[in-house]
Amino acid sequence: MAANMHALRHTYVTNLIEWGYSEKFVQDQVGHAYASTTAIYTSLGDDYKTRMVTRALARIYGGNDADNR
């Protein structure tokens, strides 16, 4: 993938989401009027998705979630 402004924008939004910034903050950062527009820019990594599912299951089933710091 060639590095261009569009690719950098996608990366910026994805990183902010993965680093735990609120969706509203990210939406404001990129100037979107609607959260649905911001959602288009996210392409979350498999490791992030796995961590989130693991945390959700730990909350549901009361497991030990070492990554939840």
N, CA, C and O atoms as a Maestro MAE file, in Angstrom:
{
 s_m_m2io_version
 :::
 2.0.0
}

f_m_ct {
 s_m_title
 :::
 protein
 m_atom[276] {
  # First column is atom index #
  i_m_mmod_type
  r_m_x_coord
  r_m_y_coord
  r_m_z_coord
  i_m_residue_number
  s_m_chain_name
  s_m_pdb_residue_name
  s_m_pdb_atom_name
  i_m_atomic_number
  :::
  1 25 0.846 -1.172 0.000 1 A "MET " " N  " 7
  2 3 0.000 0.000 0.000 1 A "MET " " CA " 6
  3 2 0.886 1.229 0.000 1 A "MET " " C  " 6
  4 15 1.803 1.353 0.812 1 A "MET " " O  " 8
  5 25 0.609 2.108 -0.896 2 A "ALA " " N  " 7
  6 3 1.367 3.349 -0.975 2 A "ALA " " CA " 6
  7 2 0.943 4.273 0.163 2 A "ALA " " C  " 6
  8 15 -0.237 4.358 0.503 2 A "ALA " " O  " 8
  9 25 1.915 4.960 0.742 3 A "ALA " " N  " 7
  10 3 1.613 5.909 1.809 3 A "ALA " " CA " 6
  11 2 1.075 7.192 1.189 3 A "ALA " " C  " 6
  12 15 1.787 7.900 0.477 3 A "ALA " " O  " 8
  13 25 -0.171 7.472 1.467 4 A "ASN " " N  " 7
  14 3 -0.776 8.710 1.009 4 A "ASN " " CA " 6
  15 2 -1.613 9.273 2.149 4 A "ASN " " C  " 6
  16 15 -1.744 8.633 3.192 4 A "ASN " " O  " 8
  17 25 -2.169 10.436 1.968 5 A "MET " " N  " 7
  18 3 -2.926 11.083 3.037 5 A "MET " " CA " 6
  19 2 -4.131 10.246 3.468 5 A "MET " " C  " 6
  20 15 -4.461 10.200 4.653 5 A "MET " " O  " 8
  21 25 -4.775 9.599 2.531 6 A "HIS " " N  " 7
  22 3 -5.940 8.783 2.855 6 A "HIS " " CA " 6
  23 2 -5.537 7.596 3.739 6 A "HIS " " C  " 6
  24 15 -6.209 7.291 4.724 6 A "HIS " " O  " 8
  25 25 -4.449 6.940 3.382 7 A "ALA " " N  " 7
  26 3 -3.962 5.803 4.176 7 A "ALA " " CA " 6
  27 2 -3.532 6.266 5.572 7 A "ALA " " C  " 6
  28 15 -3.785 5.579 6.562 7 A "ALA " " O  " 8
  29 25 -2.886 7.422 5.646 8 A "LEU " " N  " 7
  30 3 -2.466 7.953 6.946 8 A "LEU " " CA " 6
  31 2 -3.678 8.281 7.817 8 A "LEU " " C  " 6
  32 15 -3.649 8.067 9.029 8 A "LEU " " O  " 8
  33 25 -4.725 8.791 7.211 9 A "ARG " " N  " 7
  34 3 -5.949 9.116 7.950 9 A "ARG " " CA " 6
  35 2 -6.580 7.842 8.526 9 A "ARG " " C  " 6
  36 15 -7.001 7.820 9.683 9 A "ARG " " O  " 8
  37 25 -6.641 6.791 7.716 10 A "HIS " " N  " 7
  38 3 -7.159 5.504 8.193 10 A "HIS " " CA " 6
  39 2 -6.319 4.989 9.364 10 A "HIS " " C  " 6
  40 15 -6.863 4.535 10.370 10 A "HIS " " O  " 8
  41 25 -5.015 5.059 9.231 11 A "THR " " N  " 7
  42 3 -4.108 4.586 10.281 11 A "THR " " CA " 6
  43 2 -4.277 5.395 11.552 11 A "THR " " C  " 6
  44 15 -4.310 4.831 12.646 11 A "THR " " O  " 8
  45 25 -4.385 6.703 11.422 12 A "TYR " " N  " 7
  46 3 -4.574 7.588 12.578 12 A "TYR " " CA " 6
  47 2 -5.841 7.217 13.345 12 A "TYR " " C  " 6
  48 15 -5.807 7.055 14.565 12 A "TYR " " O  " 8
  49 25 -6.947 7.083 12.639 13 A "VAL " " N  " 7
  50 3 -8.220 6.747 13.274 13 A "VAL " " CA " 6
  51 2 -8.142 5.377 13.943 13 A "VAL " " C  " 6
  52 15 -8.567 5.221 15.088 13 A "VAL " " O  " 8
  53 25 -7.607 4.393 13.242 14 A "THR " " N  " 7
  54 3 -7.492 3.048 13.794 14 A "THR " " CA " 6
  55 2 -6.632 3.046 15.047 14 A "THR " " C  " 6
  56 15 -6.999 2.424 16.044 14 A "THR " " O  " 8
  57 25 -5.503 3.726 15.013 15 A "ASN " " N  " 7
  58 3 -4.627 3.770 16.188 15 A "ASN " " CA " 6
  59 2 -5.311 4.430 17.374 15 A "ASN " " C  " 6
  60 15 -5.200 3.932 18.494 15 A "ASN " " O  " 8
  61 25 -6.005 5.520 17.166 16 A "LEU " " N  " 7
  62 3 -6.696 6.178 18.270 16 A "LEU " " CA " 6
  63 2 -7.711 5.238 18.919 16 A "LEU " " C  " 6
  64 15 -7.797 5.166 20.145 16 A "LEU " " O  " 8
  65 25 -8.476 4.522 18.101 17 A "ILE " " N  " 7
  66 3 -9.460 3.573 18.633 17 A "ILE " " CA " 6
  67 2 -8.759 2.457 19.399 17 A "ILE " " C  " 6
  68 15 -9.161 2.125 20.514 17 A "ILE " " O  " 8
  69 25 -7.715 1.875 18.812 18 A "GLU " " N  " 7
  70 3 -7.005 0.773 19.467 18 A "GLU " " CA " 6
  71 2 -6.301 1.219 20.740 18 A "GLU " " C  " 6
  72 15 -6.122 0.408 21.649 18 A "GLU " " O  " 8
  73 25 -5.902 2.470 20.834 19 A "TRP " " N  " 7
  74 3 -5.233 2.981 22.029 19 A "TRP " " CA " 6
  75 2 -6.214 3.383 23.112 19 A "TRP " " C  " 6
  76 15 -5.805 3.816 24.189 19 A "TRP " " O  " 8
  77 25 -7.514 3.244 22.838 20 A "GLY " " N  " 7
  78 3 -8.511 3.457 23.868 20 A "GLY " " CA " 6
  79 2 -9.176 4.820 23.912 20 A "GLY " " C  " 6
  80 15 -9.912 5.109 24.855 20 A "GLY " " O  " 8
  81 25 -8.939 5.659 22.923 21 A "TYR " " N  " 7
  82 3 -9.616 6.956 22.888 21 A "TYR " " CA " 6
  83 2 -11.094 6.735 22.586 21 A "TYR " " C  " 6
  84 15 -11.458 5.796 21.879 21 A "TYR " " O  " 8
  85 25 -11.937 7.604 23.125 22 A "SER " " N  " 7
  86 3 -13.379 7.463 22.916 22 A "SER " " CA " 6
  87 2 -13.726 7.713 21.450 22 A "SER " " C  " 6
  88 15 -13.038 8.443 20.736 22 A "SER " " O  " 8
  89 25 -14.822 7.077 21.032 23 A "GLU " " N  " 7
  90 3 -15.257 7.258 19.654 23 A "GLU " " CA " 6
  91 2 -15.587 8.723 19.359 23 A "GLU " " C  " 6
  92 15 -15.320 9.214 18.262 23 A "GLU " " O  " 8
  93 25 -16.166 9.415 20.339 24 A "LYS " " N  " 7
  94 3 -16.502 10.832 20.161 24 A "LYS " " CA " 6
  95 2 -15.241 11.670 19.969 24 A "LYS " " C  " 6
  96 15 -15.212 12.563 19.122 24 A "LYS " " O  " 8
  97 25 -14.194 11.386 20.756 25 A "PHE " " N  " 7
  98 3 -12.929 12.104 20.601 25 A "PHE " " CA " 6
  99 2 -12.366 11.899 19.197 25 A "PHE " " C  " 6
  100 15 -11.950 12.854 18.542 25 A "PHE " " O  " 8
  101 25 -12.356 10.642 18.740 26 A "VAL " " N  " 7
  102 3 -11.818 10.328 17.412 26 A "VAL " " CA " 6
  103 2 -12.649 11.031 16.339 26 A "VAL " " C  " 6
  104 15 -12.103 11.605 15.397 26 A "VAL " " O  " 8
  105 25 -13.946 10.981 16.487 27 A "GLN " " N  " 7
  106 3 -14.835 11.651 15.527 27 A "GLN " " CA " 6
  107 2 -14.529 13.134 15.452 27 A "GLN " " C  " 6
  108 15 -14.470 13.701 14.360 27 A "GLN " " O  " 8
  109 25 -14.333 13.768 16.598 28 A "ASP " " N  " 7
  110 3 -13.998 15.200 16.624 28 A "ASP " " CA " 6
  111 2 -12.625 15.472 16.009 28 A "ASP " " C  " 6
  112 15 -12.439 16.478 15.325 28 A "ASP " " O  " 8
  113 25 -11.671 14.586 16.250 29 A "GLN " " N  " 7
  114 3 -10.322 14.769 15.728 29 A "GLN " " CA " 6
  115 2 -10.289 14.821 14.203 29 A "GLN " " C  " 6
  116 15 -9.530 15.592 13.615 29 A "GLN " " O  " 8
  117 25 -11.113 14.000 13.573 30 A "VAL " " N  " 7
  118 3 -11.096 13.949 12.107 30 A "VAL " " CA " 6
  119 2 -12.205 14.778 11.474 30 A "VAL " " C  " 6
  120 15 -12.334 14.816 10.250 30 A "VAL " " O  " 8
  121 25 -13.016 15.449 12.316 31 A "GLY " " N  " 7
  122 3 -14.009 16.381 11.810 31 A "GLY " " CA " 6
  123 2 -15.229 15.762 11.169 31 A "GLY " " C  " 6
  124 15 -15.826 16.357 10.272 31 A "GLY " " O  " 8
  125 25 -15.609 14.576 11.611 32 A "HIS " " N  " 7
  126 3 -16.796 13.939 11.057 32 A "HIS " " CA " 6
  127 2 -18.040 14.373 11.825 32 A "HIS " " C  " 6
  128 15 -18.015 14.477 13.051 32 A "HIS " " O  " 8
  129 25 -19.118 14.624 11.103 33 A "ALA " " N  " 7
  130 3 -20.386 14.983 11.733 33 A "ALA " " CA " 6
  131 2 -21.086 13.755 12.297 33 A "ALA " " C  " 6
  132 15 -21.846 13.865 13.259 33 A "ALA " " O  " 8
  133 25 -20.840 12.587 11.711 34 A "TYR " " N  " 7
  134 3 -21.536 11.366 12.102 34 A "TYR " " CA " 6
  135 2 -20.539 10.270 12.478 34 A "TYR " " C  " 6
  136 15 -19.513 10.090 11.822 34 A "TYR " " O  " 8
  137 25 -20.867 9.539 13.552 35 A "ALA " " N  " 7
  138 3 -20.016 8.433 13.993 35 A "ALA " " CA " 6
  139 2 -19.914 7.346 12.919 35 A "ALA " " C  " 6
  140 15 -18.891 6.671 12.811 35 A "ALA " " O  " 8
  141 25 -20.968 7.182 12.135 36 A "SER " " N  " 7
  142 3 -20.953 6.163 11.080 36 A "SER " " CA " 6
  143 2 -19.873 6.455 10.043 36 A "SER " " C  " 6
  144 15 -19.313 5.528 9.458 36 A "SER " " O  " 8
  145 25 -19.578 7.714 9.811 37 A "THR " " N  " 7
  146 3 -18.497 8.072 8.883 37 A "THR " " CA " 6
  147 2 -17.154 7.682 9.473 37 A "THR " " C  " 6
  148 15 -16.297 7.150 8.769 37 A "THR " " O  " 8
  149 25 -16.965 7.943 10.763 38 A "THR " " N  " 7
  150 3 -15.713 7.579 11.426 38 A "THR " " CA " 6
  151 2 -15.517 6.068 11.402 38 A "THR " " C  " 6
  152 15 -14.396 5.589 11.226 38 A "THR " " O  " 8
  153 25 -16.597 5.320 11.577 39 A "ALA " " N  " 7
  154 3 -16.510 3.853 11.594 39 A "ALA " " CA " 6
  155 2 -15.957 3.308 10.283 39 A "ALA " " C  " 6
  156 15 -15.293 2.271 10.275 39 A "ALA " " O  " 8
  157 25 -16.218 3.984 9.193 40 A "ILE " " N  " 7
  158 3 -15.714 3.549 7.887 40 A "ILE " " CA " 6
  159 2 -14.180 3.569 7.870 40 A "ILE " " C  " 6
  160 15 -13.552 2.762 7.185 40 A "ILE " " O  " 8
  161 25 -13.593 4.485 8.618 41 A "TYR " " N  " 7
  162 3 -12.144 4.652 8.616 41 A "TYR " " CA " 6
  163 2 -11.405 3.650 9.485 41 A "TYR " " C  " 6
  164 15 -10.177 3.589 9.434 41 A "TYR " " O  " 8
  165 25 -12.110 2.869 10.274 42 A "THR " " N  " 7
  166 3 -11.422 1.941 11.167 42 A "THR " " CA " 6
  167 2 -11.210 0.594 10.498 42 A "THR " " C  " 6
  168 15 -12.087 0.085 9.800 42 A "THR " " O  " 8
  169 25 -10.055 0.036 10.717 43 A "SER " " N  " 7
  170 3 -9.750 -1.320 10.267 43 A "SER " " CA " 6
  171 2 -8.926 -1.962 11.379 43 A "SER " " C  " 6
  172 15 -7.701 -2.062 11.298 43 A "SER " " O  " 8
  173 25 -9.628 -2.386 12.403 44 A "LEU " " N  " 7
  174 3 -8.973 -2.881 13.606 44 A "LEU " " CA " 6
  175 2 -8.238 -4.183 13.345 44 A "LEU " " C  " 6
  176 15 -8.701 -5.033 12.585 44 A "LEU " " O  " 8
  177 25 -7.084 -4.329 13.986 45 A "GLY " " N  " 7
  178 3 -6.261 -5.516 13.818 45 A "GLY " " CA " 6
  179 2 -6.834 -6.710 14.551 45 A "GLY " " C  " 6
  180 15 -7.615 -6.563 15.491 45 A "GLY " " O  " 8
  181 25 -6.438 -7.897 14.110 46 A "ASP " " N  " 7
  182 3 -6.911 -9.131 14.728 46 A "ASP " " CA " 6
  183 2 -6.525 -9.218 16.197 46 A "ASP " " C  " 6
  184 15 -7.313 -9.704 17.008 46 A "ASP " " O  " 8
  185 25 -5.326 -8.756 16.560 47 A "ASP " " N  " 7
  186 3 -4.902 -8.818 17.954 47 A "ASP " " CA " 6
  187 2 -5.789 -7.946 18.832 47 A "ASP " " C  " 6
  188 15 -6.109 -8.330 19.957 47 A "ASP " " O  " 8
  189 25 -6.186 -6.793 18.343 48 A "TYR " " N  " 7
  190 3 -7.081 -5.915 19.090 48 A "TYR " " CA " 6
  191 2 -8.453 -6.576 19.264 48 A "TYR " " C  " 6
  192 15 -9.016 -6.569 20.358 48 A "TYR " " O  " 8
  193 25 -8.978 -7.141 18.188 49 A "LYS " " N  " 7
  194 3 -10.274 -7.810 18.258 49 A "LYS " " CA " 6
  195 2 -10.234 -8.963 19.256 49 A "LYS " " C  " 6
  196 15 -11.173 -9.147 20.030 49 A "LYS " " O  " 8
  197 25 -9.158 -9.734 19.242 50 A "THR " " N  " 7
  198 3 -9.019 -10.849 20.172 50 A "THR " " CA " 6
  199 2 -8.992 -10.361 21.612 50 A "THR " " C  " 6
  200 15 -9.644 -10.949 22.475 50 A "THR " " O  " 8
  201 25 -8.241 -9.286 21.886 51 A "ARG " " N  " 7
  202 3 -8.194 -8.730 23.244 51 A "ARG " " CA " 6
  203 2 -9.563 -8.282 23.706 51 A "ARG " " C  " 6
  204 15 -9.941 -8.527 24.852 51 A "ARG " " O  " 8
  205 25 -10.319 -7.624 22.826 52 A "MET " " N  " 7
  206 3 -11.639 -7.130 23.209 52 A "MET " " CA " 6
  207 2 -12.611 -8.271 23.480 52 A "MET " " C  " 6
  208 15 -13.389 -8.202 24.432 52 A "MET " " O  " 8
  209 25 -12.582 -9.307 22.669 53 A "VAL " " N  " 7
  210 3 -13.450 -10.469 22.897 53 A "VAL " " CA " 6
  211 2 -13.059 -11.159 24.200 53 A "VAL " " C  " 6
  212 15 -13.930 -11.555 24.974 53 A "VAL " " O  " 8
  213 25 -11.760 -11.307 24.448 54 A "THR " " N  " 7
  214 3 -11.287 -11.931 25.685 54 A "THR " " CA " 6
  215 2 -11.753 -11.137 26.897 54 A "THR " " C  " 6
  216 15 -12.205 -11.724 27.881 54 A "THR " " O  " 8
  217 25 -11.652 -9.824 26.843 55 A "ARG " " N  " 7
  218 3 -12.104 -8.982 27.954 55 A "ARG " " CA " 6
  219 2 -13.607 -9.106 28.165 55 A "ARG " " C  " 6
  220 15 -14.072 -9.199 29.301 55 A "ARG " " O  " 8
  221 25 -14.359 -9.108 27.081 56 A "ALA " " N  " 7
  222 3 -15.817 -9.220 27.201 56 A "ALA " " CA " 6
  223 2 -16.202 -10.549 27.826 56 A "ALA " " C  " 6
  224 15 -17.071 -10.595 28.697 56 A "ALA " " O  " 8
  225 25 -15.569 -11.628 27.394 57 A "LEU " " N  " 7
  226 3 -15.868 -12.942 27.954 57 A "LEU " " CA " 6
  227 2 -15.465 -13.024 29.419 57 A "LEU " " C  " 6
  228 15 -16.149 -13.659 30.222 57 A "LEU " " O  " 8
  229 25 -14.358 -12.384 29.767 58 A "ALA " " N  " 7
  230 3 -13.923 -12.370 31.165 58 A "ALA " " CA " 6
  231 2 -14.944 -11.635 32.033 58 A "ALA " " C  " 6
  232 15 -15.217 -12.052 33.159 58 A "ALA " " O  " 8
  233 25 -15.505 -10.551 31.518 59 A "ARG " " N  " 7
  234 3 -16.537 -9.821 32.277 59 A "ARG " " CA " 6
  235 2 -17.786 -10.673 32.440 59 A "ARG " " C  " 6
  236 15 -18.406 -10.672 33.504 59 A "ARG " " O  " 8
  237 25 -18.158 -11.398 31.393 60 A "ILE " " N  " 7
  238 3 -19.369 -12.217 31.432 60 A "ILE " " CA " 6
  239 2 -19.183 -13.413 32.361 60 A "ILE " " C  " 6
  240 15 -20.052 -13.710 33.180 60 A "ILE " " O  " 8
  241 25 -18.054 -14.095 32.230 61 A "TYR " " N  " 7
  242 3 -17.836 -15.341 32.944 61 A "TYR " " CA " 6
  243 2 -16.946 -15.195 34.167 61 A "TYR " " C  " 6
  244 15 -16.660 -16.184 34.841 61 A "TYR " " O  " 8
  245 25 -16.504 -13.982 34.465 62 A "GLY " " N  " 7
  246 3 -15.720 -13.752 35.667 62 A "GLY " " CA " 6
  247 2 -14.304 -14.287 35.627 62 A "GLY " " C  " 6
  248 15 -13.729 -14.592 36.672 62 A "GLY " " O  " 8
  249 25 -13.734 -14.406 34.443 63 A "GLY " " N  " 7
  250 3 -12.373 -14.900 34.310 63 A "GLY " " CA " 6
  251 2 -11.346 -13.857 34.687 63 A "GLY " " C  " 6
  252 15 -11.684 -12.693 34.902 63 A "GLY " " O  " 8
  253 25 -10.101 -14.267 34.769 64 A "ASN " " N  " 7
  254 3 -8.996 -13.372 35.082 64 A "ASN " " CA " 6
  255 2 -8.504 -12.751 33.780 64 A "ASN " " C  " 6
  256 15 -8.045 -13.453 32.879 64 A "ASN " " O  " 8
  257 25 -8.606 -11.444 33.695 65 A "ASP " " N  " 7
  258 3 -8.205 -10.720 32.479 65 A "ASP " " CA " 6
  259 2 -6.945 -9.926 32.762 65 A "ASP " " C  " 6
  260 15 -7.018 -8.778 33.202 65 A "ASP " " O  " 8
  261 25 -5.788 -10.527 32.514 66 A "ALA " " N  " 7
  262 3 -4.510 -9.891 32.808 66 A "ALA " " CA " 6
  263 2 -4.249 -8.682 31.923 66 A "ALA " " C  " 6
  264 15 -3.505 -7.783 32.316 66 A "ALA " " O  " 8
  265 25 -4.852 -8.642 30.720 67 A "ASP " " N  " 7
  266 3 -4.615 -7.518 29.803 67 A "ASP " " CA " 6
  267 2 -5.416 -6.273 30.183 67 A "ASP " " C  " 6
  268 15 -5.180 -5.199 29.630 67 A "ASP " " O  " 8
  269 25 -6.340 -6.398 31.100 68 A "ASN " " N  " 7
  270 3 -7.206 -5.265 31.449 68 A "ASN " " CA " 6
  271 2 -6.525 -4.390 32.484 68 A "ASN " " C  " 6
  272 15 -6.837 -4.468 33.672 68 A "ASN " " O  " 8
  273 25 -5.598 -3.561 32.038 69 A "ARG " " N  " 7
  274 3 -4.829 -2.688 32.943 69 A "ARG " " CA " 6
  275 2 -5.150 -1.262 32.680 69 A "ARG " " C  " 6
  276 15 -4.605 -0.375 33.338 69 A "ARG " " O  " 8
  :::
 }
 m_bond[275] {
  # First column is bond index #
  i_m_from
  i_m_to
  i_m_order
  :::
  1 1 2 1
  2 2 3 1
  3 3 4 2
  4 3 5 1
  5 5 6 1
  6 6 7 1
  7 7 8 2
  8 7 9 1
  9 9 10 1
  10 10 11 1
  11 11 12 2
  12 11 13 1
  13 13 14 1
  14 14 15 1
  15 15 16 2
  16 15 17 1
  17 17 18 1
  18 18 19 1
  19 19 20 2
  20 19 21 1
  21 21 22 1
  22 22 23 1
  23 23 24 2
  24 23 25 1
  25 25 26 1
  26 26 27 1
  27 27 28 2
  28 27 29 1
  29 29 30 1
  30 30 31 1
  31 31 32 2
  32 31 33 1
  33 33 34 1
  34 34 35 1
  35 35 36 2
  36 35 37 1
  37 37 38 1
  38 38 39 1
  39 39 40 2
  40 39 41 1
  41 41 42 1
  42 42 43 1
  43 43 44 2
  44 43 45 1
  45 45 46 1
  46 46 47 1
  47 47 48 2
  48 47 49 1
  49 49 50 1
  50 50 51 1
  51 51 52 2
  52 51 53 1
  53 53 54 1
  54 54 55 1
  55 55 56 2
  56 55 57 1
  57 57 58 1
  58 58 59 1
  59 59 60 2
  60 59 61 1
  61 61 62 1
  62 62 63 1
  63 63 64 2
  64 63 65 1
  65 65 66 1
  66 66 67 1
  67 67 68 2
  68 67 69 1
  69 69 70 1
  70 70 71 1
  71 71 72 2
  72 71 73 1
  73 73 74 1
  74 74 75 1
  75 75 76 2
  76 75 77 1
  77 77 78 1
  78 78 79 1
  79 79 80 2
  80 79 81 1
  81 81 82 1
  82 82 83 1
  83 83 84 2
  84 83 85 1
  85 85 86 1
  86 86 87 1
  87 87 88 2
  88 87 89 1
  89 89 90 1
  90 90 91 1
  91 91 92 2
  92 91 93 1
  93 93 94 1
  94 94 95 1
  95 95 96 2
  96 95 97 1
  97 97 98 1
  98 98 99 1
  99 99 100 2
  100 99 101 1
  101 101 102 1
  102 102 103 1
  103 103 104 2
  104 103 105 1
  105 105 106 1
  106 106 107 1
  107 107 108 2
  108 107 109 1
  109 109 110 1
  110 110 111 1
  111 111 112 2
  112 111 113 1
  113 113 114 1
  114 114 115 1
  115 115 116 2
  116 115 117 1
  117 117 118 1
  118 118 119 1
  119 119 120 2
  120 119 121 1
  121 121 122 1
  122 122 123 1
  123 123 124 2
  124 123 125 1
  125 125 126 1
  126 126 127 1
  127 127 128 2
  128 127 129 1
  129 129 130 1
  130 130 131 1
  131 131 132 2
  132 131 133 1
  133 133 134 1
  134 134 135 1
  135 135 136 2
  136 135 137 1
  137 137 138 1
  138 138 139 1
  139 139 140 2
  140 139 141 1
  141 141 142 1
  142 142 143 1
  143 143 144 2
  144 143 145 1
  145 145 146 1
  146 146 147 1
  147 147 148 2
  148 147 149 1
  149 149 150 1
  150 150 151 1
  151 151 152 2
  152 151 153 1
  153 153 154 1
  154 154 155 1
  155 155 156 2
  156 155 157 1
  157 157 158 1
  158 158 159 1
  159 159 160 2
  160 159 161 1
  161 161 162 1
  162 162 163 1
  163 163 164 2
  164 163 165 1
  165 165 166 1
  166 166 167 1
  167 167 168 2
  168 167 169 1
  169 169 170 1
  170 170 171 1
  171 171 172 2
  172 171 173 1
  173 173 174 1
  174 174 175 1
  175 175 176 2
  176 175 177 1
  177 177 178 1
  178 178 179 1
  179 179 180 2
  180 179 181 1
  181 181 182 1
  182 182 183 1
  183 183 184 2
  184 183 185 1
  185 185 186 1
  186 186 187 1
  187 187 188 2
  188 187 189 1
  189 189 190 1
  190 190 191 1
  191 191 192 2
  192 191 193 1
  193 193 194 1
  194 194 195 1
  195 195 196 2
  196 195 197 1
  197 197 198 1
  198 198 199 1
  199 199 200 2
  200 199 201 1
  201 201 202 1
  202 202 203 1
  203 203 204 2
  204 203 205 1
  205 205 206 1
  206 206 207 1
  207 207 208 2
  208 207 209 1
  209 209 210 1
  210 210 211 1
  211 211 212 2
  212 211 213 1
  213 213 214 1
  214 214 215 1
  215 215 216 2
  216 215 217 1
  217 217 218 1
  218 218 219 1
  219 219 220 2
  220 219 221 1
  221 221 222 1
  222 222 223 1
  223 223 224 2
  224 223 225 1
  225 225 226 1
  226 226 227 1
  227 227 228 2
  228 227 229 1
  229 229 230 1
  230 230 231 1
  231 231 232 2
  232 231 233 1
  233 233 234 1
  234 234 235 1
  235 235 236 2
  236 235 237 1
  237 237 238 1
  238 238 239 1
  239 239 240 2
  240 239 241 1
  241 241 242 1
  242 242 243 1
  243 243 244 2
  244 243 245 1
  245 245 246 1
  246 246 247 1
  247 247 248 2
  248 247 249 1
  249 249 250 1
  250 250 251 1
  251 251 252 2
  252 251 253 1
  253 253 254 1
  254 254 255 1
  255 255 256 2
  256 255 257 1
  257 257 258 1
  258 258 259 1
  259 259 260 2
  260 259 261 1
  261 261 262 1
  262 262 263 1
  263 263 264 2
  264 263 265 1
  265 265 266 1
  266 266 267 1
  267 267 268 2
  268 267 269 1
  269 269 270 1
  270 270 271 1
  271 271 272 2
  272 271 273 1
  273 273 274 1
  274 274 275 1
  275 275 276 2
  :::
 }
}
